[in-house]
């Protein structure tokens, strides 16, 4: 048992084994599968004699805690660059990183060109897919290798609320970003060069930044930062698995990072990889039908299928509309605002929630006819950056916030009704109805709300927020067809469940 009795056990995200962290530890080895696991922030205590539970990162005379704070200003610099204001962007970038104005200007121009950027002047950026020796052997590193490379002892969570998906937000803007914060997030004695990775690295990492993440020393170390392919070990009394398909890869019927999913009126299943713009269509049996691209650099957090089988895909360019053959049909844009999630409700209308925490409902002509601004902050008093949305057949709107660990309900007129959920106090054994890392939401034809949490399961609530049951699957996103079957994405596969009808139905 750990020396500090206040430290509780939690599960290994790879094998599910119970783990007991030691006081002062930030990572540990799973004794069952051998994986390196990040200890959740809520389960850490400072080492004996430590004066603060909040680590102060120091390296070479630099206060990395301050750098962490400065890194949160990167969106502003990138936004300026996107607007063509290169000089202003470079000046801000120079202030944030401490580089010269000349180096900052070079870096900004590289960002605009979609290239990787190194924060260390003179050091080349790394493109996705490369596996330098420094990365391939990072488990063996114990000391700085080059200027800008150093060992850290921080968690993946800073002072931001859990779930602050900075990489997700930035990833929606550019194909490749600067990930300064990840330097203070990689743990233990990993001497990892200070490099820029594609948005998927930071998005995958931060979307579980206080949950049970694990690192792999494979050639693609990012792929296992979140549990994937875990599937459902058994069907529950509430739900029975009726279909499972997919595997890891980029070929037909394979998924690299499947998150967005939708189902048309014929039962065809549409799935999009998060980071490469690839959209695949499958028939109701899971057989591969076709594929098309929403853009080779598109980040796809969400898609929705309309009642007339059009595919709406959220990207940094707005909401792009396609037919099932991949032919473009149009685009919905809103002042360069990015939609974190979109869904068609049971009323046949499209709903979206934006990065600035605004709910939009669209009419049959794809025009906004209802807008609810600051939908989370006005109710909870807390900002929200990772949001998901769903709507029922009566037009009631449900929004899920990962930072707030809550689902908020609004009426079809935009009036706030209630909220439910809450943060799990013990992620290893969460109370029903609480969340660890909620990632997706959907509503079935009976008005039941489904919330996907890849570190727990899919939980089911009634329309008032009362917990009903759960489906034992570690899902990232959810879609429900017109027969009330539930479909979930698990990064490298899709699973389908037949669920019980409510009593009396």
C-alpha positions as CSV (number, residue, x, y, z in Angstrom):
1,X,0.0,0.0,0.0
2,X,1.2,3.5,-0.6
3,X,2.7,5.4,2.3
4,X,0.0,8.1,2.1
5,X,-3.4,6.6,2.8
6,X,-5.1,9.4,1.0
7,X,-3.9,8.2,-2.3
8,X,-6.4,5.9,-4.0
9,X,-6.1,3.2,-6.5
10,X,-6.8,3.8,-10.2
11,X,-6.9,1.6,-13.3
12,X,-4.2,1.1,-15.9
13,X,-5.6,2.5,-19.1
14,X,-4.0,-0.3,-21.2
15,X,-4.9,-3.5,-19.2
16,X,-7.3,-2.2,-16.6
17,X,-5.2,-3.5,-13.6
18,X,-5.5,-1.6,-10.3
19,X,-2.6,0.7,-9.6
20,X,-1.5,2.4,-6.4
21,X,0.8,5.4,-6.8
22,X,3.4,6.4,-4.3
23,X,3.5,9.9,-2.7
24,X,5.4,12.3,-4.9
25,X,5.3,10.2,-8.0
26,X,4.0,11.5,-11.3
27,X,4.3,8.3,-13.3
28,X,4.6,4.6,-12.5
29,X,5.0,1.3,-14.2
30,X,2.1,-1.0,-14.5
31,X,3.2,-4.3,-12.8
32,X,0.8,-6.3,-15.0
33,X,1.4,-5.0,-18.6
34,X,4.6,-3.1,-18.0
35,X,3.3,0.2,-19.5
36,X,4.3,3.6,-18.2
37,X,1.2,5.4,-16.8
38,X,0.6,9.0,-15.9
39,X,-0.8,9.2,-12.4
40,X,-4.0,11.3,-12.5
41,X,-3.6,14.8,-11.1
42,X,-6.3,14.2,-8.4
43,X,-4.5,11.2,-7.1
44,X,-1.0,12.8,-6.6
45,X,0.4,14.2,-3.4
46,X,3.7,16.1,-3.0
47,X,6.8,14.2,-2.0
48,X,7.6,14.3,1.7
49,X,9.0,17.7,2.6
50,X,7.6,19.3,-0.5
51,X,6.2,22.8,0.2
52,X,3.7,22.8,-2.5
53,X,1.5,20.4,-4.4
54,X,1.9,22.6,-7.5
55,X,5.2,21.8,-9.3
56,X,7.5,24.6,-10.4
57,X,9.4,23.6,-13.5
58,X,12.9,24.8,-13.7
59,X,15.5,24.1,-16.4
60,X,18.6,26.1,-17.3
61,X,17.5,29.0,-15.2
62,X,14.1,29.1,-17.0
63,X,10.8,29.1,-15.1
64,X,8.9,26.6,-17.2
65,X,5.7,27.3,-15.2
66,X,5.8,30.8,-16.6
67,X,6.4,29.4,-20.1
68,X,3.4,27.2,-19.7
69,X,1.3,30.3,-19.0
70,X,2.9,32.1,-22.0
71,X,2.1,29.2,-24.2
72,X,-1.6,29.8,-23.7
73,X,-1.1,33.0,-25.7
74,X,-0.1,31.0,-28.8
75,X,-3.7,31.0,-30.2
76,X,-3.5,34.8,-30.5
77,X,-0.3,34.6,-32.5
78,X,-1.6,31.9,-34.8
79,X,-4.8,33.9,-35.3
80,X,-2.9,36.9,-36.3
81,X,-0.8,34.8,-38.8
82,X,-4.0,33.4,-40.3
83,X,-5.2,37.0,-40.8
84,X,-2.0,37.8,-42.8
85,X,-0.7,40.0,-39.9
86,X,2.7,38.3,-40.0
87,X,4.7,41.1,-38.3
88,X,2.4,41.3,-35.3
89,X,2.2,37.5,-35.1
90,X,6.0,37.3,-35.2
91,X,6.3,39.9,-32.4
92,X,4.0,38.1,-30.2
93,X,5.6,34.7,-31.0
94,X,9.0,36.3,-30.1
95,X,7.6,37.4,-26.7
96,X,6.2,34.0,-26.0
97,X,9.2,31.9,-27.0
98,X,12.0,34.2,-26.3
99,X,13.4,33.8,-29.9
100,X,14.7,36.7,-31.9
101,X,12.2,38.6,-34.2
102,X,14.0,37.1,-37.2
103,X,13.6,33.6,-36.0
104,X,10.0,34.3,-34.9
105,X,9.2,35.6,-38.4
106,X,10.7,32.5,-40.0
107,X,8.6,30.3,-37.6
108,X,5.4,32.2,-38.3
109,X,5.9,31.8,-42.1
110,X,6.5,28.1,-41.6
111,X,3.3,27.8,-39.6
112,X,1.4,29.6,-42.4
113,X,2.9,27.3,-44.9
114,X,1.7,24.3,-42.9
115,X,5.2,23.2,-41.8
116,X,6.4,21.9,-38.5
117,X,8.3,24.3,-36.3
118,X,11.0,23.8,-33.7
119,X,11.1,26.3,-30.9
120,X,14.9,26.0,-30.7
121,X,16.5,28.3,-33.3
122,X,18.3,26.3,-36.0
123,X,16.7,23.0,-35.1
124,X,14.4,21.6,-37.8
125,X,10.8,20.7,-37.0
126,X,9.6,17.2,-37.3
127,X,6.9,16.2,-39.7
128,X,4.3,13.6,-38.6
129,X,5.4,10.0,-39.5
130,X,9.0,10.6,-38.8
131,X,10.5,8.7,-35.9
132,X,13.9,10.2,-34.9
133,X,16.3,8.3,-32.8
134,X,15.7,10.7,-29.9
135,X,12.0,9.8,-29.9
136,X,12.4,6.1,-30.7
137,X,14.6,5.6,-27.7
138,X,13.1,8.1,-25.3
139,X,12.6,5.6,-22.6
140,X,16.3,5.2,-22.3
141,X,17.1,9.0,-22.1
142,X,17.8,10.5,-18.7
143,X,19.5,13.8,-19.5
144,X,19.2,16.7,-21.9
145,X,20.4,15.8,-25.4
146,X,20.3,19.1,-27.2
147,X,19.4,22.7,-26.4
148,X,15.7,22.8,-26.1
149,X,15.5,19.1,-25.0
150,X,15.2,18.4,-21.3
151,X,13.7,16.0,-18.8
152,X,10.5,17.1,-17.0
153,X,8.6,16.0,-14.0
154,X,5.2,17.4,-14.6
155,X,1.8,15.9,-15.2
156,X,-0.2,16.3,-18.3
157,X,-2.4,18.7,-16.4
158,X,-1.6,22.3,-15.6
159,X,-3.7,24.7,-13.6
160,X,-6.3,24.6,-16.3
161,X,-9.4,22.5,-15.5
162,X,-9.3,18.9,-16.6
163,X,-10.1,18.5,-20.2
164,X,-8.8,21.9,-21.4
165,X,-8.1,20.6,-24.9
166,X,-5.7,23.3,-26.1
167,X,-4.4,21.1,-28.9
168,X,-8.0,20.3,-30.1
169,X,-8.7,24.0,-30.3
170,X,-5.6,24.9,-32.1
171,X,-5.8,21.8,-34.3
172,X,-9.0,23.1,-35.8
173,X,-7.1,26.1,-37.1
174,X,-3.9,24.7,-38.6
175,X,-2.6,21.3,-39.8
176,X,0.5,21.6,-37.8
177,X,1.0,23.6,-34.5
178,X,3.6,24.5,-32.0
179,X,3.2,22.4,-28.9
180,X,5.1,24.2,-26.2
181,X,2.9,22.9,-23.4
182,X,3.6,19.3,-24.3
183,X,7.2,19.8,-23.2
184,X,6.0,20.3,-19.6
185,X,3.5,17.5,-20.0
186,X,5.8,14.6,-21.0
187,X,6.8,13.0,-17.8
188,X,9.6,11.1,-16.0
189,X,13.1,11.2,-17.5
190,X,12.1,11.5,-21.2
191,X,14.7,13.7,-22.9
192,X,12.4,14.6,-25.7
193,X,13.5,17.4,-28.1
194,X,11.3,20.5,-28.0
195,X,9.6,20.0,-31.4
196,X,6.3,20.8,-33.1
197,X,4.0,17.9,-33.7
198,X,0.7,17.8,-35.6
199,X,-2.5,18.8,-33.7
200,X,-3.4,15.1,-33.1
201,X,-0.5,14.7,-30.8
202,X,-1.6,17.4,-28.4
203,X,-5.3,16.8,-28.9
204,X,-4.8,13.1,-28.1
205,X,-2.7,13.9,-25.1
206,X,-4.7,16.8,-23.6
207,X,-8.1,15.2,-24.0
208,X,-7.0,12.9,-21.3
209,X,-4.8,15.2,-19.3
210,X,-5.9,14.2,-15.9
211,X,-7.0,10.7,-16.8
212,X,-5.1,7.5,-17.1
213,X,-2.9,8.0,-20.1
214,X,0.0,5.8,-21.1
215,X,3.0,6.1,-23.3
216,X,4.4,3.7,-25.8
217,X,7.9,3.5,-27.3
218,X,6.6,2.2,-30.7
219,X,7.4,4.1,-33.9
220,X,4.1,6.0,-33.5
221,X,4.1,6.8,-29.8
222,X,1.1,9.1,-29.9
223,X,-1.3,6.4,-31.0
224,X,-1.6,4.9,-27.5
225,X,-2.0,8.0,-25.5
226,X,-5.6,7.2,-25.1
227,X,-7.2,3.7,-24.8
228,X,-8.1,2.4,-28.1
229,X,-9.6,-0.8,-29.5
230,X,-10.6,-1.8,-26.0
231,X,-14.1,-2.7,-27.2
232,X,-16.8,-4.1,-25.0
233,X,-15.8,-7.1,-23.0
234,X,-19.4,-8.2,-22.6
235,X,-22.9,-7.1,-23.4
236,X,-24.8,-5.5,-20.6
237,X,-28.4,-6.2,-19.7
238,X,-29.3,-2.9,-21.2
239,X,-27.4,-3.3,-24.5
240,X,-26.3,-6.2,-26.7
241,X,-23.4,-5.8,-29.2
242,X,-24.6,-6.7,-32.7
243,X,-21.8,-5.5,-34.9
244,X,-18.0,-4.7,-34.7
245,X,-15.7,-3.8,-37.5
246,X,-12.5,-2.1,-38.3
247,X,-8.8,-2.3,-37.5
248,X,-5.8,0.0,-37.2
249,X,-4.6,1.4,-40.5
250,X,-5.2,3.6,-43.4
251,X,-6.6,1.1,-45.9
252,X,-10.2,0.6,-46.9
253,X,-12.2,-0.3,-43.8
254,X,-9.4,0.6,-41.5
255,X,-9.1,3.5,-39.1
256,X,-6.2,5.7,-38.0
257,X,-8.1,7.7,-35.4
258,X,-11.9,7.3,-35.9
259,X,-14.0,9.7,-33.8
260,X,-16.7,11.3,-35.9
261,X,-19.6,9.0,-36.8
262,X,-23.1,9.2,-38.3
263,X,-25.8,6.8,-39.7
264,X,-28.1,7.6,-42.6
265,X,-31.7,6.5,-43.1
266,X,-30.7,3.4,-44.9
267,X,-28.5,2.2,-42.1
268,X,-25.2,3.1,-43.9
269,X,-22.5,4.1,-41.4
270,X,-20.2,7.1,-42.1
271,X,-17.0,7.4,-40.1
272,X,-14.3,10.0,-40.3
273,X,-10.7,9.9,-39.1
274,X,-9.9,12.9,-36.9
275,X,-6.6,14.0,-38.4
276,X,-6.3,13.1,-42.0
277,X,-9.6,14.2,-43.5
278,X,-10.5,10.7,-44.6
279,X,-14.3,9.8,-44.6
280,X,-15.5,6.2,-45.1
281,X,-18.9,4.8,-45.9
282,X,-20.0,1.3,-44.8
283,X,-23.2,-0.6,-45.4
284,X,-25.4,-1.7,-42.5
285,X,-23.3,-4.9,-42.1
286,X,-20.0,-3.0,-41.7
287,X,-18.8,-3.8,-45.2
288,X,-16.7,-1.0,-46.8
289,X,-18.5,0.8,-49.6
290,X,-16.5,3.9,-50.5
291,X,-14.2,6.7,-49.2
292,X,-13.6,10.4,-49.9
293,X,-11.6,13.2,-48.5
294,X,-12.8,16.3,-46.7
295,X,-9.4,17.8,-47.2
296,X,-5.9,16.2,-46.7
297,X,-5.2,18.7,-43.9
298,X,-8.7,18.7,-42.4
299,X,-9.2,18.1,-38.7
300,X,-12.6,16.4,-38.3
301,X,-14.0,16.5,-34.7
302,X,-17.6,15.8,-35.8
303,X,-20.0,14.9,-38.6
304,X,-23.8,14.6,-38.9
305,X,-26.1,12.9,-41.5
306,X,-29.2,14.8,-42.5
307,X,-32.7,13.2,-42.9
308,X,-32.1,13.3,-46.7
309,X,-28.7,11.5,-46.3
310,X,-26.4,14.5,-46.8
311,X,-23.2,14.4,-44.8
312,X,-22.3,17.5,-42.8
313,X,-18.6,17.6,-41.7
314,X,-17.1,20.1,-39.3
315,X,-13.6,21.3,-40.2
316,X,-11.6,24.5,-39.8
317,X,-13.2,25.8,-43.0
318,X,-16.7,25.6,-41.5
319,X,-19.3,22.9,-42.0
320,X,-18.8,21.2,-45.4
321,X,-21.7,19.3,-47.0
322,X,-21.2,16.2,-49.2
323,X,-23.3,13.5,-50.7
324,X,-22.4,9.9,-49.8
325,X,-20.2,9.7,-52.9
326,X,-18.1,12.6,-51.6
327,X,-19.3,15.2,-54.0
328,X,-19.3,18.6,-52.3
329,X,-22.7,20.3,-52.0
330,X,-21.9,23.5,-50.1
331,X,-20.4,25.0,-47.0
332,X,-21.8,26.7,-43.9
333,X,-19.5,29.4,-42.5
334,X,-19.8,31.7,-39.5
335,X,-17.2,34.4,-39.3
336,X,-14.3,32.0,-39.2
337,X,-15.8,30.2,-36.1
338,X,-15.1,26.6,-35.7
339,X,-17.8,24.1,-34.7
340,X,-16.6,21.7,-32.0
341,X,-19.6,19.4,-32.6
342,X,-22.6,19.2,-34.9
343,X,-25.7,16.9,-34.7
344,X,-29.0,16.5,-36.4
345,X,-31.7,16.4,-33.8
346,X,-34.8,14.2,-33.7
347,X,-36.6,17.2,-35.1
348,X,-34.6,16.9,-38.3
349,X,-32.7,20.2,-37.7
350,X,-29.0,20.7,-37.5
351,X,-27.4,21.9,-34.2
352,X,-23.9,23.0,-33.6
353,X,-21.8,24.3,-30.8
354,X,-18.8,26.6,-31.5
355,X,-15.4,27.0,-30.0
356,X,-16.6,30.2,-28.4
357,X,-19.3,28.3,-26.5
358,X,-22.3,29.3,-28.7
359,X,-25.2,27.0,-29.6
360,X,-26.5,27.4,-33.1
361,X,-29.7,25.8,-34.5
362,X,-30.1,25.8,-38.3
363,X,-33.4,25.8,-40.2
364,X,-34.1,23.7,-43.2
365,X,-32.2,26.2,-45.4
366,X,-29.0,25.9,-43.2
367,X,-29.5,29.3,-41.7
368,X,-29.2,30.0,-38.0
369,X,-32.6,30.5,-36.4
370,X,-31.6,30.2,-32.8
371,X,-28.4,31.3,-31.1
372,X,-27.4,30.8,-27.4
373,X,-24.2,32.6,-26.6
374,X,-21.8,31.5,-23.7
375,X,-24.1,28.6,-23.1
376,X,-21.9,27.1,-20.4
377,X,-20.3,30.2,-18.8
378,X,-23.6,31.9,-18.3
379,X,-24.9,29.0,-16.3
380,X,-21.9,27.5,-14.5
381,X,-19.7,30.6,-14.3
382,X,-16.9,28.5,-15.8
383,X,-15.5,28.6,-19.4
384,X,-15.8,25.6,-21.6
385,X,-13.6,24.7,-24.5
386,X,-14.5,21.0,-25.2
387,X,-18.2,20.9,-26.0
388,X,-20.5,18.4,-27.6
389,X,-24.2,18.7,-28.6
390,X,-27.3,16.7,-29.2
391,X,-31.1,17.4,-29.6
392,X,-34.2,15.4,-29.1
393,X,-37.4,15.2,-31.2
394,X,-39.0,18.1,-29.3
395,X,-36.0,20.3,-30.0
396,X,-34.6,20.2,-26.5
397,X,-30.9,20.8,-26.7
398,X,-28.2,19.0,-24.6
399,X,-24.6,20.2,-24.4
400,X,-21.8,18.3,-22.8
401,X,-18.7,20.1,-21.4
402,X,-15.6,18.2,-20.6
403,X,-14.1,21.0,-18.4
404,X,-17.3,21.2,-16.4
405,X,-18.1,17.5,-16.3
406,X,-21.7,18.5,-17.0
407,X,-24.6,18.1,-19.4
408,X,-26.8,21.2,-19.7
409,X,-30.3,21.1,-21.0
410,X,-32.0,23.9,-23.0
411,X,-35.5,24.1,-24.4
412,X,-36.3,24.6,-28.1
413,X,-36.8,28.3,-27.3
414,X,-33.3,28.5,-25.8
415,X,-34.3,28.5,-22.1
416,X,-32.0,26.8,-19.7
417,X,-33.7,23.9,-17.9
418,X,-31.3,21.9,-15.7
419,X,-27.9,20.1,-15.6
420,X,-26.6,16.7,-14.6
421,X,-23.4,14.8,-14.3
422,X,-20.4,15.9,-12.3
423,X,-16.8,15.0,-11.9
424,X,-16.0,11.4,-10.7
425,X,-14.3,11.7,-7.3
426,X,-12.7,8.2,-7.8
427,X,-11.9,7.7,-11.5
428,X,-11.0,4.0,-10.7
429,X,-14.5,3.4,-9.3
430,X,-16.7,6.3,-10.5
431,X,-20.2,6.7,-9.1
432,X,-22.9,6.1,-11.8
433,X,-23.9,9.4,-13.4
434,X,-20.4,11.0,-13.0
435,X,-17.7,11.5,-15.6
436,X,-14.0,11.1,-15.9
437,X,-13.4,12.3,-19.5
438,X,-16.7,12.8,-21.4
439,X,-16.2,12.9,-25.1
440,X,-19.6,12.4,-26.9
441,X,-23.3,12.8,-26.5
442,X,-26.4,11.6,-28.4
443,X,-30.2,11.3,-27.8
444,X,-32.3,8.3,-29.0
445,X,-36.0,8.4,-30.1
446,X,-37.2,7.8,-26.6
447,X,-35.5,10.9,-25.3
448,X,-32.7,9.0,-23.5
449,X,-29.3,10.8,-23.4
450,X,-26.1,8.8,-24.0
451,X,-22.7,10.1,-22.8
452,X,-19.5,8.5,-24.0
453,X,-16.5,8.4,-21.7
454,X,-13.5,6.5,-23.0
455,X,-12.2,5.9,-19.5
456,X,-15.5,4.5,-18.1
457,X,-18.3,3.5,-20.5
458,X,-21.3,4.9,-22.2
459,X,-23.8,6.1,-19.6
460,X,-27.5,6.5,-20.2
461,X,-29.8,9.1,-18.7
462,X,-33.5,9.9,-19.0
463,X,-34.6,13.3,-20.2
464,X,-34.5,14.8,-16.7
465,X,-30.8,13.7,-16.2
466,X,-31.6,10.6,-14.0
467,X,-29.1,7.9,-14.5
468,X,-30.6,4.8,-16.1
469,X,-27.9,2.3,-17.1
470,X,-24.6,1.9,-19.0
471,X,-23.0,0.2,-22.0
472,X,-19.6,-1.4,-21.1
473,X,-17.6,0.1,-24.0
474,X,-14.8,2.7,-23.9
475,X,-16.2,4.9,-26.7
476,X,-15.2,8.3,-28.0
477,X,-18.3,9.3,-29.9
478,X,-21.9,8.1,-30.5
479,X,-24.5,8.0,-33.2
480,X,-28.0,6.6,-33.1
481,X,-30.0,5.4,-36.1
482,X,-33.7,5.6,-36.8
483,X,-34.2,2.2,-35.1
484,X,-32.5,3.5,-31.9
485,X,-29.4,1.3,-32.4
486,X,-26.3,2.8,-30.8
487,X,-23.1,3.1,-32.7
488,X,-19.7,4.1,-31.1
489,X,-16.2,4.8,-32.3
490,X,-13.2,3.3,-30.5
491,X,-10.4,5.0,-32.5
492,X,-9.7,1.9,-34.6
493,X,-13.1,0.3,-34.8
494,X,-16.8,0.8,-34.7
495,X,-19.3,-1.1,-32.6
496,X,-23.1,-1.3,-32.8
497,X,-25.5,-2.1,-29.9
498,X,-29.1,-3.0,-29.7
499,X,-30.6,-1.4,-26.6
500,X,-33.6,-2.1,-24.5
501,X,-36.8,-0.1,-25.1
502,X,-38.1,1.8,-22.1
503,X,-40.7,0.0,-19.9
504,X,-44.1,0.0,-21.5
505,X,-42.8,0.7,-25.1
